[in-house]
Structures are given as structure tokens and as C-alpha cells.
Amino acid sequence: MKRIVDHSSFFIIEFVCITLAVILWRIFPGLSWKPLIIAIASIVLRITAGRSPLVRTPFDLPIVVFLLTIGVGIWAAYQPAVAWAKFWFLIAAILFYYLLARQPADNLWTAAIILSLLGFGISIYFFLSNNWEVQPVKVQLLSQIGIAWMRIRPNLPLESIHPNDIAGIAVIALPFSLALTLRYAQRKSYLWSFLFGLIVSLILATILMSVSRGAWVAVGATAGLCILWWAITSWLNRRRMLYQQALFIASLGLLVCLAAGYIWISVDHRLSQVALGTADVIVSDSRFHIFWSAIELIKDVPFTGGGLDGFPGLYSRYIMLNPNYILGYSHNIFLDASLQQGILAGLMLFWIYLGNISRLALKPLPSAHSYLRIAVLSSLLIIIFHGLVDNIVLRTMFTMLLFFVPGMAVGLVASTNPEPVRKWRLLAPTRRLAIPVMIALGLIIIGSITFRRPLLSAWYTNLGAVEMAKVELADFPTSIWDDGKHAELLSPAEAQFNRALAYDPVNPGAHYRLGLIAMLKRDFSTAVNHLEIAHRGDPYHRGMIKALGLSYVWNGQIDAALPLLSLISESNQELTNYQWWWGELDRPDLAAYAEHYIELVGSGQ
């Protein structure tokens, strides 16, 4: 058994076990925990052979914390079945991380081949399944080329994957395909170099034809940053690591300043438009509106998050006040993690990625692995850059890739590090973390004492928001407005919001949710009182603006509603629908208010 486990090819068996479990979870989500038996089968074999199944890594702490937040995300989810399906993919991502983190460099080259073949496969699938006729025309020439290709390609019954998702995986695979091309060329294996060169060409064509501008920007930004880093470090003396460390920190600072400047210029004097989703901002599809909305949602559930894969219902119900499915995710990997599992999860994810980038950029590695080092570093940067405007590796079928490249980064540094590999122990002392952890705990204690009342208010608002979503969104999407039947079920959530107000009487989130509950109870006078306070505390919250405007209408304050609902693009159509809706619920008084509003808008008053 020891000979089998110690053999270099056993890595393939381990990889296949986890991959098979992922496939089963994807095809048969109802299997729940059962595929996990297959995923950990190789771990059981390692234990049986007397080998440690895991190794300690520099990122055990953020991984463990992230794992704990996944459990919290299950508890907070308004649709547990959906959350559990996501949970198993996240478990697979962590298993991949620890598998790759203990591999020697040669096996990591095998992992690079796997990623390259994944890019090849998804590119082939893209060209055989994508429909350029229904895809939004972003670049006319590329759309025409795609339509021409559709006329001559085989007609296969394949379900298309969104081009942004295709491009997101392709850009992750691109650096590895390029590294393999150069590696085989260096070894004079020209046939393999040619084949991987073809894969590079196909992946580039896929990225181009997907018309995913986020992917284009990610590749361009990564290439530019790597070239700049290489040029500067070549000019400096590579042996003087102090210069490299200072340069790395300065580079990060410069990137943060550039990003902040870009956001400031893009949204300056247009924050209300961005919040409402009506701004003609630089980022396509009103990305800033989506980001702003995600932040508004996170503010209500900062400790626990709103549950795994919870964005669709939370966005529709509490930002758009709409019972229909509108949008699936926030288009930002760190915001999605924070919304699903709490702010701590977003910070841990950032720690893992940024920490691996810094280690690869600063630690000396043998020149024999320079291509792999550049590929892993580039892929990490691409995931971050692309993750700022889209989220590919933290949702659905691609979630298992979340820690794949970080695991390769840890394994690459560890395999070329002279320090002995230590067995993984959760409670093992880590001297380098002792001082930072003590400082962090001290700051947390001081902050908890200083800001005790606001924190307690936020905590109870968080609990109430989770409870409220579990009641209101259990059957999301319903495609019909709530007729008030759930109002009594919201009493526990209402009690939490009132507790929040006892610590902070002007908490906008608590007042907003109490206002929504009052609307469900048809107590519109109380709703107006709560929503006015909420709106004053958070004037750029789209949901608060819309809810207050509607409450004014149902309370007969039509003139007060006009300036608010005029900011909401769908309000006129919805008020027309409400006129019928209230008639169906035998509320002619409210139907008359809706009719009066429509008449005033139509008359231009």
C-alpha cells in the first residue's frame, strides 16, 4: 500500500476521485454527501498507508475560517437545497487545494496540462454550441464571423454556456497552455510544443469570440503588469530582495490608487444614478449598480451573509422589490463571498489570493520552474482582475476551481523550499502568526467595547434579515407579489429588528425591513414612518426609495410619491399592474390610488 501511495502517479488517482465526485454532484445534486465518499477515498488510502492526508500550508487559517463561513452560509440560506448543492462544490475546491498543495513540481506540471485541456475542451464546446444570433451585439464584426461559423458547423444538440463563463475558464487556462508550449519548445519536443501552441490559439480565439470585455481586460492587465514587473526587477538587482519587497508593496499601492481613481471618476456626481441602475457608466451592464446593490445587501448581513447562492432572491426582493428572478450574482468574486458567507469570508478569500501572489512574486524559485511560476502567478492575477467584474470560480459548476490555482501556488513554493514538510495540525503553534493574531484580537476587543451598541444593532439586524429572507424567499421566484399571507410569520424577524433599534434608533437596515413588514400588513402609515427614517440614513438605497414611494401611494400621499418613483424606471408599469392586483385582492381604495398616480404621471404633473 505504501508503494502505491508514494508513487508519483497516485496523484492522478486522487485527482480523479475528487473530479468524479464533482461530476456526480453536478449531474445528481440529490446525492448530497454520498459522492464525498469517493472524493476522500484516496485520503483514506493515504491514512491506511500511514501517510499524512494533508500538509500544513501558510493559508490553513484562512482556509479553515472560510470553511466555517461556508457552514454559516448553509444556516443562513433561504433555500437550503440550493445552498447544500453549492456547499459540496466548495468542499471539492478545498480538497483540490490540499491535494495540489502537497504535490512536487512535476505533478504540478501535470495539473497545468489538465487545466490546459480544460481550456481546450471548453473552447471546442463553445464553438460547437454558442449562438451568436441571440448573443448581444457588442462587436459587429465578431458577431458576423460567429454567425457565418454557425452556418457551417455541425448541428449538435448542445446546451450553450454563457460566453462570459466560457471566457472566464479560458483565461484561467491560457497561461498554462502558453507555459507548456514554451516548456516543450525548450526541451525540443516540437510536436508537443506545436499541439499546445494550437491550444493557445484556440483559447485566444475563444476569448476573442466570446466578446467578454472583462476577460479581455483581465488578460491585458495581467500581461501588462507582468511585463512591467519583469522590466523593473531586471533593472534592479534581483539578489537584493529588500528592493523587490518594497517594489511589490509600492506596486500594490499604485494599483489600489488607480482602481480607486477609476471608480471615483466613473461615479463622481452620479452616485444616485449608479445606485438606481440608470447611470451611463463606463462598465457595461451597469456593473457599478450591481456592485453598489451587493454592498447594500452586505450591510444588512455582514456577520453571517445571506446564505450560499443567495444573491438572486436578496437582490430581487430587497433592491428591486420584484418577485421575479432578475440577476444571478453580483459579478464580483469578493462581494459574492461576503454576501453569501459574511464579510469575513471575502477577507479570507482576498488573503488567500493576494498572499499566494506575494509569495510567488518574492520567493526565489529554481529557473527550471520559471514558466510554471509565471503561469500560476498570471492565472492568479487573471482570476482577481476578472473577478472584480465577473464571478466565475465561486458559482455553479466552476466553484471547484476556486482554490485550484492557489493550491498550485502553495505546492510550487513548497516543493522548491528546503524547509521540511510538516504534518498538518489545526492547533499547531505558528510563531509567524502569533503576533498578527494577537494584534487582531486586541483590535477586535477594543472595537467591540468602543462600538458595542452599533455592533449589537447590526448583529440583531443581521439575524432579522436572515429570518425574514427564509420566510419571504423560501419559494423564490414566485412571479407574483406577496398578498400579505406571510406577514404573521415574520414576527420573529420583526422582534430582532426592534431589538436592533433599541441599540441604534436610526439603524437604516432595521427601519427598512420593519417598513417592508408594515407594508405586508397593509399598515402603510407605519411603513412610511419607518421608511422615511431608513431613507434619510441611506439615501442611495434603491429598495428604500422604491418602498417609500409605493408606501406614499398606498397611504394616499401621491404628491410625495412622485419625486421618488420618478427615479425608478419600472414604477409606471408596475403601478399599472398594481391597479389590477389590488382589484383582485378586493382593495378598491388602493387600486384607486394607483390609478390616480398613473393619471398624474400621464398628465405631466
C-alpha positions as CSV (number, residue, x, y, z in Angstrom):
1,M,0.0,0.0,0.0
2,K,2.8,2.4,0.9
3,R,4.4,1.8,-2.6
4,I,1.2,2.7,-4.3
5,V,0.5,5.8,-2.3
6,D,4.1,7.0,-2.6
7,H,4.1,6.6,-6.4
8,S,4.0,9.8,-8.3
9,S,1.1,8.6,-10.4
10,F,-1.1,8.3,-7.3
11,F,-1.7,12.0,-7.7
12,I,-3.8,11.1,-10.8
13,I,-5.9,8.7,-8.8
14,E,-6.5,11.3,-6.1
15,F,-7.4,13.9,-8.7
16,V,-9.8,11.5,-10.5
17,C,-11.6,10.7,-7.2
18,I,-12.4,14.4,-6.5
19,T,-13.3,15.1,-10.1
20,L,-15.7,12.1,-10.2
21,A,-17.4,13.3,-7.0
22,V,-17.8,16.8,-8.6
23,I,-19.4,15.2,-11.7
24,L,-21.8,13.3,-9.6
25,W,-22.7,16.4,-7.6
26,R,-23.3,18.2,-10.9
27,I,-25.4,15.6,-12.5
28,F,-27.2,14.3,-9.4
29,P,-27.4,17.1,-6.8
30,G,-29.8,15.0,-4.8
31,L,-27.0,12.6,-3.8
32,S,-26.0,15.0,-1.1
33,W,-22.9,13.8,0.9
34,K,-22.6,10.4,-0.8
35,P,-20.1,11.4,-3.6
36,L,-17.9,12.7,-0.8
37,I,-17.1,9.0,-0.1
38,I,-15.5,8.8,-3.5
39,A,-13.7,12.2,-3.1
40,I,-12.0,11.2,0.1
41,A,-11.3,7.6,-0.9
42,S,-7.7,8.4,-1.8
43,I,-7.3,10.2,1.6
44,V,-8.4,7.1,3.4
45,L,-5.8,5.1,1.4
46,R,-3.1,7.5,2.4
47,I,-4.1,7.2,6.1
48,T,-4.2,3.4,5.8
49,A,-0.7,3.5,4.4
50,G,0.5,5.6,7.3
51,R,0.9,8.8,5.3
52,S,-0.5,12.2,6.3
53,P,-3.5,13.1,4.1
54,L,-2.8,16.8,4.4
55,V,0.2,19.1,4.8
56,R,0.4,22.3,6.7
57,T,0.3,25.4,4.4
58,P,0.7,29.1,5.0
59,F,-3.0,29.5,4.4
60,D,-4.5,27.0,6.7
61,L,-6.0,29.7,8.9
62,P,-8.0,31.5,6.1
63,I,-9.0,28.2,4.6
64,V,-10.4,26.9,7.9
65,V,-12.1,30.2,8.6
66,F,-13.6,30.2,5.0
67,L,-14.8,26.6,5.7
68,L,-16.5,27.7,8.8
69,T,-18.2,30.5,7.0
70,I,-19.5,28.0,4.5
71,G,-21.3,26.3,7.3
72,V,-22.8,29.6,8.4
73,G,-23.8,30.2,4.8
74,I,-25.8,26.9,4.9
75,W,-27.6,28.1,8.1
76,A,-28.4,31.5,6.6
77,A,-29.7,30.2,3.2
78,Y,-33.3,30.9,2.4
79,Q,-33.3,27.8,0.1
80,P,-31.3,25.1,1.9
81,A,-31.4,22.7,-1.1
82,V,-29.7,25.2,-3.3
83,A,-27.2,26.0,-0.6
84,W,-26.2,22.4,0.0
85,A,-25.6,21.9,-3.7
86,K,-23.2,24.8,-3.6
87,F,-21.7,23.5,-0.3
88,W,-20.4,20.3,-1.9
89,F,-18.7,22.2,-4.7
90,L,-16.9,24.3,-2.1
91,I,-15.8,21.2,-0.3
92,A,-14.4,19.9,-3.5
93,A,-12.5,23.2,-4.0
94,I,-10.8,22.8,-0.6
95,L,-10.0,19.2,-1.3
96,F,-8.3,20.2,-4.6
97,Y,-6.4,22.9,-2.7
98,Y,-4.8,20.4,-0.2
99,L,-4.2,17.9,-2.9
100,L,-2.2,20.3,-5.0
101,A,-0.5,22.0,-2.1
102,R,1.5,18.8,-1.3
103,Q,2.5,17.9,-4.9
104,P,6.0,18.2,-6.3
105,A,6.7,20.5,-9.2
106,D,6.5,17.6,-11.8
107,N,2.9,16.8,-10.7
108,L,2.0,20.5,-10.8
109,W,3.1,20.4,-14.5
110,T,0.5,17.6,-14.9
111,A,-2.1,19.8,-13.2
112,A,-1.1,22.5,-15.7
113,I,-1.8,20.0,-18.5
114,I,-5.2,19.3,-17.0
115,L,-6.1,23.0,-16.9
116,S,-4.8,23.4,-20.5
117,L,-7.0,20.5,-21.7
118,L,-9.9,22.0,-19.8
119,G,-9.4,25.3,-21.7
120,F,-9.2,23.2,-24.9
121,G,-12.4,21.3,-24.1
122,I,-14.4,24.3,-23.1
123,S,-13.2,26.2,-26.2
124,I,-14.4,23.3,-28.5
125,Y,-17.7,23.2,-26.7
126,F,-18.1,27.0,-27.1
127,F,-17.6,26.9,-30.9
128,L,-20.0,24.0,-31.3
129,S,-22.7,25.4,-29.1
130,N,-22.7,29.2,-28.9
131,N,-25.4,31.1,-30.6
132,W,-24.1,34.4,-32.0
133,E,-27.6,35.2,-33.4
134,V,-29.1,35.7,-29.9
135,Q,-25.9,37.0,-28.2
136,P,-25.9,40.8,-27.7
137,V,-24.0,42.5,-30.5
138,K,-21.0,44.1,-28.7
139,V,-18.6,44.0,-31.7
140,Q,-20.4,43.8,-35.0
141,L,-17.6,42.1,-37.0
142,L,-17.1,39.3,-34.4
143,S,-20.9,38.7,-34.4
144,Q,-20.9,38.3,-38.1
145,I,-18.0,35.9,-38.0
146,G,-19.8,33.8,-35.4
147,I,-23.0,33.7,-37.4
148,A,-21.1,32.7,-40.5
149,W,-19.4,29.9,-38.5
150,M,-22.8,28.7,-37.2
151,R,-23.9,28.0,-40.8
152,I,-21.1,25.5,-41.5
153,R,-20.5,23.9,-38.1
154,P,-22.1,20.5,-37.2
155,N,-25.6,20.8,-35.7
156,L,-25.3,19.2,-32.3
157,P,-27.9,19.2,-29.5
158,L,-25.7,21.0,-27.1
159,E,-26.9,23.5,-24.4
160,S,-24.9,26.7,-24.7
161,I,-22.9,28.1,-21.7
162,H,-22.9,31.8,-21.2
163,P,-19.9,33.3,-23.2
164,N,-18.7,35.2,-20.1
165,D,-18.4,31.8,-18.2
166,I,-16.6,30.3,-21.1
167,A,-14.2,33.2,-21.3
168,G,-13.7,33.1,-17.5
169,I,-12.4,29.5,-17.7
170,A,-10.4,30.1,-20.9
171,V,-8.4,33.0,-19.4
172,I,-7.5,30.8,-16.4
173,A,-6.2,28.1,-18.7
174,L,-4.4,30.4,-21.1
175,P,-1.2,31.0,-19.1
176,F,-0.7,27.2,-18.5
177,S,-1.2,26.4,-22.2
178,L,1.4,29.1,-23.1
179,A,3.8,27.8,-20.4
180,L,3.5,24.2,-21.7
181,T,4.2,25.4,-25.3
182,L,7.4,27.2,-24.2
183,R,8.5,24.3,-21.9
184,Y,8.2,21.7,-24.7
185,A,9.9,24.0,-27.1
186,Q,12.8,24.5,-24.7
187,R,13.1,20.7,-24.4
188,K,13.0,20.4,-28.2
189,S,9.7,18.4,-28.1
190,Y,8.4,20.3,-31.0
191,L,5.4,18.1,-31.7
192,W,4.0,18.7,-28.2
193,S,5.0,22.4,-28.4
194,F,3.1,22.7,-31.6
195,L,0.0,20.9,-30.1
196,F,-0.1,23.2,-27.1
197,G,0.5,26.1,-29.4
198,L,-2.6,25.2,-31.2
199,I,-4.5,25.1,-27.9
200,V,-3.2,28.6,-27.1
201,S,-4.5,29.8,-30.5
202,L,-7.9,28.1,-29.9
203,I,-8.2,29.6,-26.4
204,L,-7.3,33.1,-27.7
205,A,-9.9,32.7,-30.4
206,T,-12.5,31.7,-27.8
207,I,-11.7,34.7,-25.6
208,L,-11.9,36.9,-28.7
209,M,-15.2,35.5,-30.0
210,S,-16.8,35.4,-26.6
211,V,-16.7,39.2,-26.6
212,S,-16.2,39.1,-22.9
213,R,-14.7,42.5,-22.2
214,G,-14.0,41.5,-18.6
215,A,-11.8,38.6,-19.8
216,W,-10.1,40.9,-22.3
217,V,-9.3,43.4,-19.6
218,A,-8.1,40.7,-17.2
219,V,-5.7,39.2,-19.8
220,G,-4.4,42.7,-20.8
221,A,-4.0,43.9,-17.3
222,T,-2.1,40.8,-16.3
223,A,0.1,40.8,-19.3
224,G,0.9,44.5,-18.8
225,L,1.6,44.0,-15.0
226,C,3.9,41.0,-15.6
227,I,5.9,42.8,-18.3
228,L,6.2,45.9,-16.1
229,W,7.3,43.7,-13.1
230,W,9.8,41.8,-15.2
231,A,11.3,45.0,-16.7
232,I,11.7,46.8,-13.3
233,T,13.1,43.7,-11.5
234,S,15.5,43.1,-14.3
235,W,16.8,46.6,-13.9
236,L,17.1,46.2,-10.1
237,N,19.5,43.7,-8.6
238,R,17.5,40.5,-8.2
239,R,19.6,39.4,-5.2
240,R,18.6,42.4,-3.1
241,M,15.2,41.1,-2.0
242,L,14.5,44.3,0.0
243,Y,14.1,46.2,-3.2
244,Q,11.7,43.6,-4.6
245,Q,9.6,43.6,-1.4
246,A,9.4,47.4,-1.4
247,L,8.6,47.4,-5.1
248,F,5.9,44.8,-4.6
249,I,4.3,46.9,-1.9
250,A,4.6,50.0,-4.0
251,S,3.0,48.3,-6.9
252,L,0.0,47.1,-4.9
253,G,-0.4,50.6,-3.5
254,L,-0.3,52.0,-7.1
255,L,-2.9,49.5,-8.3
256,V,-5.2,50.4,-5.3
257,C,-4.8,54.1,-6.1
258,L,-5.5,53.5,-9.8
259,A,-8.6,51.4,-9.1
260,A,-9.9,54.0,-6.6
261,G,-9.3,56.8,-9.1
262,Y,-11.1,54.9,-11.8
263,I,-14.1,54.3,-9.6
264,W,-14.2,57.9,-8.4
265,I,-14.0,59.3,-11.9
266,S,-16.7,56.9,-13.2
267,V,-19.3,57.5,-10.4
268,D,-18.4,61.1,-9.4
269,H,-21.6,63.2,-9.2
270,R,-23.6,60.2,-10.5
271,L,-23.9,58.1,-7.3
272,S,-27.7,58.3,-7.3
273,Q,-27.8,57.1,-10.9
274,V,-25.4,54.3,-10.2
275,A,-27.5,53.2,-7.1
276,L,-30.7,53.2,-9.2
277,G,-29.1,51.4,-12.2
278,T,-29.7,54.3,-14.6
279,A,-26.2,55.7,-15.0
280,D,-24.4,55.5,-18.3
281,V,-21.2,54.4,-16.7
282,I,-18.1,53.0,-18.3
283,V,-18.5,49.5,-17.1
284,S,-21.1,47.7,-19.3
285,D,-24.4,46.4,-18.0
286,S,-24.4,48.9,-15.1
287,R,-21.8,46.9,-13.2
288,F,-21.4,49.7,-10.7
289,H,-25.1,49.5,-9.9
290,I,-24.8,45.8,-9.2
291,F,-21.7,46.3,-7.0
292,W,-23.5,49.1,-5.1
293,S,-26.6,46.9,-4.6
294,A,-24.4,44.0,-3.4
295,I,-22.8,46.3,-0.8
296,E,-26.2,47.5,0.3
297,L,-27.2,43.8,0.8
298,I,-24.0,43.0,2.6
299,K,-24.6,45.9,5.1
300,D,-27.7,44.0,6.4
301,V,-25.9,40.6,6.8
302,P,-22.2,41.5,7.5
303,F,-21.7,38.7,10.1
304,T,-23.4,35.7,8.6
305,G,-24.0,36.6,5.0
306,G,-27.3,35.9,3.3
307,G,-26.7,32.2,2.5
308,L,-24.9,30.3,-0.2
309,D,-26.1,31.3,-3.7
310,G,-28.4,33.8,-2.0
311,F,-27.9,36.8,-4.3
312,P,-30.8,36.2,-6.8
313,G,-33.6,36.4,-4.2
314,L,-32.0,39.0,-2.0
315,Y,-31.4,41.3,-5.0
316,S,-34.8,40.9,-6.4
317,R,-36.7,41.2,-3.1
318,Y,-34.7,43.9,-1.2
319,I,-33.2,46.0,-4.0
320,M,-35.7,45.7,-6.9
321,L,-38.8,44.8,-4.8
322,N,-39.7,42.4,-7.5
323,P,-40.9,38.7,-7.1
324,N,-39.2,37.6,-10.3
325,Y,-35.6,36.3,-11.0
326,I,-33.6,39.2,-12.3
327,L,-29.9,38.6,-11.7
328,G,-27.9,35.6,-10.5
329,Y,-24.8,37.0,-8.9
330,S,-23.0,40.3,-8.1
331,H,-20.3,40.0,-10.8
332,N,-17.6,40.3,-8.2
333,I,-16.0,37.4,-6.5
334,F,-15.2,39.1,-3.2
335,L,-18.6,40.8,-3.0
336,D,-20.3,37.4,-3.7
337,A,-18.3,35.7,-1.0
338,S,-19.1,38.5,1.5
339,L,-22.8,38.4,0.7
340,Q,-23.1,34.6,0.8
341,Q,-20.9,33.9,3.8
342,G,-20.3,37.2,5.6
343,I,-17.6,39.8,5.2
344,L,-15.0,37.5,6.9
345,A,-15.3,35.1,4.0
346,G,-14.5,37.8,1.5
347,L,-11.5,38.9,3.5
348,M,-10.2,35.3,3.8
349,L,-10.6,34.8,0.0
350,F,-8.6,38.0,-0.6
351,W,-5.9,36.9,1.9
352,I,-5.5,33.5,0.1
353,Y,-5.2,35.0,-3.4
354,L,-3.1,38.1,-2.5
355,G,-0.9,36.0,-0.2
356,N,-0.1,33.5,-2.9
357,I,0.6,36.3,-5.4
358,S,3.1,37.9,-3.0
359,R,4.8,34.5,-2.3
360,L,5.3,33.7,-5.9
361,A,6.5,37.2,-6.7
362,L,9.0,37.4,-3.9
363,K,10.3,34.0,-3.1
364,P,13.2,32.7,-5.2
365,L,12.4,29.6,-7.3
366,P,14.7,27.4,-9.5
367,S,14.8,28.6,-13.1
368,A,13.6,25.1,-14.2
369,H,10.2,26.0,-13.0
370,S,10.1,29.7,-14.2
371,Y,7.5,29.0,-16.8
372,L,5.2,27.3,-14.3
373,R,5.8,30.1,-11.8
374,I,4.8,32.8,-14.3
375,A,1.8,30.7,-15.4
376,V,0.5,30.2,-11.9
377,L,1.2,33.9,-11.0
378,S,-0.5,35.1,-14.2
379,S,-3.6,32.9,-13.6
380,L,-3.9,34.2,-10.0
381,L,-3.8,37.7,-11.3
382,I,-6.3,36.9,-14.0
383,I,-8.7,35.4,-11.5
384,I,-8.5,38.5,-9.4
385,F,-8.8,41.0,-12.2
386,H,-11.6,39.1,-13.9
387,G,-13.2,38.5,-10.5
388,L,-13.6,42.2,-10.0
389,V,-16.1,42.5,-12.8
390,D,-17.3,38.9,-13.1
391,N,-17.5,35.8,-10.9
392,I,-16.7,32.5,-12.5
393,V,-14.9,30.4,-9.8
394,L,-17.4,31.0,-7.0
395,R,-20.6,29.8,-8.5
396,T,-22.3,26.7,-10.1
397,M,-20.2,24.1,-11.9
398,F,-16.9,26.0,-11.8
399,T,-16.8,26.5,-8.0
400,M,-14.5,23.5,-7.6
401,L,-11.8,25.7,-9.3
402,L,-11.9,28.3,-6.5
403,F,-8.7,27.1,-4.8
404,F,-7.2,25.1,-7.6
405,V,-4.6,27.7,-8.7
406,P,-3.9,28.8,-5.1
407,G,-3.2,25.2,-4.3
408,M,-0.8,25.0,-7.2
409,A,0.9,28.2,-6.0
410,V,1.4,26.7,-2.5
411,G,2.7,23.4,-3.9
412,L,5.1,25.1,-6.2
413,V,6.7,27.2,-3.5
414,A,6.8,24.3,-1.0
415,S,8.3,21.8,-3.5
416,T,11.3,24.1,-4.1
417,N,11.6,25.2,-0.5
418,P,14.4,23.5,1.6
419,E,12.3,23.5,4.7
420,P,10.9,20.1,5.7
421,V,7.2,19.4,5.0
422,R,5.3,19.4,8.3
423,K,2.2,17.4,9.0
424,W,-1.0,19.4,9.2
425,R,-2.3,20.1,12.7
426,L,-5.0,22.6,13.3
427,L,-3.8,23.6,16.7
428,A,-0.1,23.5,15.9
429,P,1.7,26.7,17.0
430,T,2.6,29.1,14.2
431,R,5.1,31.7,15.5
432,R,4.8,33.9,12.5
433,L,1.0,34.3,13.0
434,A,1.2,34.7,16.8
435,I,1.8,38.5,16.8
436,P,-0.6,39.4,14.0
437,V,-3.3,37.3,15.6
438,M,-2.8,38.9,19.0
439,I,-2.9,42.3,17.5
440,A,-6.0,41.5,15.5
441,L,-7.7,40.1,18.7
442,G,-6.7,43.2,20.6
443,L,-8.2,45.5,18.0
444,I,-11.4,43.4,17.9
445,I,-11.8,43.6,21.6
446,I,-11.2,47.3,21.7
447,G,-13.5,47.8,18.8
448,S,-16.2,45.7,20.4
449,I,-16.1,47.7,23.5
450,T,-15.9,51.1,21.8
451,F,-18.7,50.4,19.2
452,R,-20.7,48.0,21.3
453,R,-24.1,49.5,20.6
454,P,-23.8,49.9,16.8
455,L,-22.3,46.4,16.6
456,L,-25.2,44.8,18.6
457,S,-27.7,46.7,16.5
458,A,-26.0,45.4,13.3
459,W,-26.0,41.9,14.8
460,Y,-29.7,41.8,15.5
461,T,-30.4,43.4,12.1
462,N,-28.4,40.6,10.6
463,L,-30.4,37.9,12.4
464,G,-33.6,39.5,11.5
465,A,-32.7,39.9,7.8
466,V,-31.8,36.2,7.6
467,E,-35.0,35.1,9.3
468,M,-37.0,37.4,7.1
469,A,-35.4,36.1,3.9
470,K,-36.1,32.5,5.0
471,V,-39.8,33.3,5.2
472,E,-40.2,35.5,2.1
473,L,-37.9,33.8,-0.3
474,A,-38.5,30.1,0.5
475,D,-40.4,29.7,-2.8
476,F,-38.5,32.3,-4.8
477,P,-39.1,33.2,-7.6
478,T,-42.9,33.3,-7.3
479,S,-43.5,35.8,-10.1
480,I,-46.4,37.3,-8.0
481,W,-46.4,40.0,-5.3
482,D,-46.9,38.9,-1.8
483,D,-50.6,39.1,-0.7
484,G,-49.6,39.5,2.9
485,K,-50.1,35.9,4.0
486,H,-46.5,35.7,5.3
487,A,-46.8,38.8,7.5
488,E,-47.6,36.9,10.7
489,L,-44.7,34.5,10.0
490,L,-42.3,37.5,10.2
491,S,-42.9,38.2,13.9
492,P,-39.6,36.6,15.0
493,A,-37.7,38.8,12.4
494,E,-39.7,41.8,13.5
495,A,-38.6,41.2,17.1
496,Q,-35.0,41.1,16.0
497,F,-35.3,44.5,14.2
498,N,-36.9,46.1,17.2
499,R,-34.0,44.8,19.4
500,A,-31.7,46.4,16.8
501,L,-33.4,49.7,17.2
502,A,-33.1,49.5,21.0
503,Y,-29.3,49.9,20.5
504,D,-29.4,52.2,17.5
505,P,-32.7,54.0,17.0
506,V,-31.8,55.2,13.5
507,N,-30.5,51.9,12.1
508,P,-31.5,52.2,8.4
509,G,-31.5,48.5,7.7
510,A,-33.8,47.7,10.7
511,H,-36.2,50.5,9.8
512,Y,-36.2,49.4,6.1
513,R,-37.1,45.8,7.0
514,L,-39.7,47.0,9.5
515,G,-41.2,49.2,6.8
516,L,-41.4,46.2,4.4
517,I,-43.2,44.2,7.1
518,A,-45.6,47.0,7.7
519,M,-46.3,47.1,4.0
520,L,-47.2,43.4,4.1
521,K,-49.5,44.1,7.0
522,R,-51.1,46.9,5.0
523,D,-50.2,49.4,7.7
524,F,-48.9,52.0,5.3
525,S,-48.8,54.8,7.8
526,T,-46.3,52.8,10.0
527,A,-44.4,51.8,6.8
528,V,-44.0,55.4,5.8
529,N,-42.6,56.3,9.3
530,H,-40.0,53.5,9.2
531,L,-39.0,54.0,5.5
532,E,-38.6,57.8,5.9
533,I,-36.0,57.2,8.7
534,A,-34.3,54.5,6.6
535,H,-34.2,56.7,3.5
536,R,-32.6,59.5,5.5
537,G,-30.0,57.2,6.8
538,D,-29.3,55.6,3.4
539,P,-30.5,57.9,0.6
540,Y,-28.9,55.9,-2.2
541,H,-30.6,52.5,-1.4
542,R,-32.8,51.7,-4.4
543,G,-35.1,49.4,-2.4
544,M,-35.7,52.0,0.2
545,I,-36.5,54.7,-2.4
546,K,-39.0,52.4,-4.2
547,A,-40.6,51.1,-1.0
548,L,-41.0,54.6,0.4
549,G,-42.5,55.8,-2.9
550,L,-45.0,52.9,-3.0
551,S,-45.9,53.4,0.6
552,Y,-46.7,57.0,-0.1
553,V,-49.0,55.9,-2.9
554,W,-50.8,53.4,-0.7
555,N,-51.1,55.9,2.1
556,G,-52.7,58.4,-0.3
557,Q,-49.7,60.8,-0.4
558,I,-49.4,60.8,-4.1
559,D,-47.5,64.1,-4.4
560,A,-44.8,62.8,-2.0
561,A,-44.5,59.6,-4.1
562,L,-44.0,61.3,-7.5
563,P,-40.4,62.6,-7.0
564,L,-39.3,59.2,-5.6
565,L,-41.0,56.9,-8.0
566,S,-39.9,59.0,-11.0
567,L,-36.4,57.8,-10.2
568,I,-37.5,54.1,-10.6
569,S,-37.7,53.1,-14.2
570,E,-40.2,50.4,-13.8
571,S,-42.6,52.2,-11.5
572,N,-45.1,53.4,-14.1
573,Q,-45.6,49.9,-15.5
574,E,-45.8,48.3,-12.0
575,L,-48.3,50.9,-10.8
576,T,-50.5,49.9,-13.8
577,N,-50.2,46.3,-12.8
578,Y,-50.9,47.2,-9.1
579,Q,-54.1,48.7,-10.2
580,W,-55.3,45.3,-11.4
581,W,-53.6,43.5,-8.4
582,W,-55.4,45.5,-5.7
583,G,-58.6,44.9,-7.5
584,E,-58.0,41.1,-7.4
585,L,-57.4,41.4,-3.6
586,D,-60.6,43.4,-3.1
587,R,-58.8,46.6,-2.2
588,P,-60.5,49.2,-4.5
589,D,-59.1,52.1,-2.4
590,L,-55.5,51.1,-3.2
591,A,-56.4,50.4,-6.8
592,A,-57.8,53.9,-7.0
593,Y,-54.5,55.4,-5.6
594,A,-52.6,53.5,-8.2
595,E,-54.9,54.8,-10.9
596,H,-54.6,58.4,-9.6
597,Y,-50.8,58.1,-9.7
598,I,-50.9,56.9,-13.3
599,E,-53.2,59.8,-14.2
600,L,-50.9,62.4,-12.6
601,V,-47.8,60.9,-14.4
602,G,-49.7,60.8,-17.7
603,S,-50.8,64.5,-17.3
604,G,-47.2,65.5,-16.7
605,Q,-47.8,66.8,-13.1
